[in-house]
Amino acid sequence: MNPLLVNPGEEFARIEQDGRRAIEAATTLEELEAVRVQYLGRKGRLTLLLRQLGQLSEAVRPAAGREGNRVKDLLSRLLEERARALEAEHAGAAVAAAVEDRTLPGRARWRGGLHPCTQVTDEICEIFRTLGFVRGRSPEAETVWYNFTALNTSLDHPAADAQATFYLQADAVLRTHTTPMQIHVMQSSPPPIRVVVPGVVYRRDPWDASHAPAFEQVDGLAVDEGISFVDLKAAIAYFVRELFGRETKTRFRPSFFPFTEPSAEVEVSCTVCGGGGCSTCKGTGWMEIMGCGMVHPAVFEAVGYDAERYTGYAFGMGITRIALVRYGIPDIRLLYEGDMRFLEQFA
Ligand code: DAH
């Protein structure tokens, strides 16, 4: 016989008691959901019972209805509370487990890294440090005198032309090379001098695969009594072997710079093909990496050094270019666009 028809109040009380117990006993959200279905689902115990209320007599139906709805509301609320408690417990357990498991490998997070040009700069300066050179800095904005005149470069020189130089004012420019550091260094200290100065230089160059209006250079200067071209060659040959590897060959070709005499261009055997000829060295087997020479007496004169007593050598190279060759980067713009997908590779 249908229990409701005998004593609906008692049946609702039983459902309430069983339901409470089942909800309390559920230890996972899945179990809890099963309990909900069992009592409140479409074919749940309470649902079925409530559906039968219509069969009750007018006299008992309203009271039974109220009781049924009370139990339904109660169980719904208990289910919700239990669900919240289980969720919290679950989250707490996950945190506790994470704290306790000290064998879990740490989560690697990329914290940034040094730009490839910075890495090459540091390497270059480090090699010269082992030869006794200190690392210095020099202004990016210069007067025409520092950038050109004191370096024995007349304003007729193509480099001084407005085509290649960014003028800030009639007499001020963004340095077109790091070479003016020679003047600052010699003005502020007496010989002996051994210094390298890296930095950004500016030229009105196009923005394409091999040119940028701002790029990096490093200049070096050594001044003392009795310094000769042999010292220059030895220092550069050592530097090339350290930077590019023992097997790399160096050669000096006569060249011209206003601030050195004699002047030379340094070429190294192509680090990509080893000298056989490839696209990087344009088939020649050699790559030009720097300019150098013996400090011109006119430069010593400009800073008040005694050119009879002191001699020195100087060199300058494009760091950006060395980075391109070193890492096989096909387009200089990659170095200056700040694209993380590119930069991450050098971390
Ligand atoms: N300043 C030259 C340039 O930008 C490079 C250079 C050549 C620097 C010879 C020097 C040097 O110090 O001695 O092309």
Residues whose N, C-alpha, C, O or C-beta is under 5 A from the ligand:
A	BS01	DAH	T176 H177 T179 D219 G220 F257 T260 G291 C292 G293 A314 F315 G316
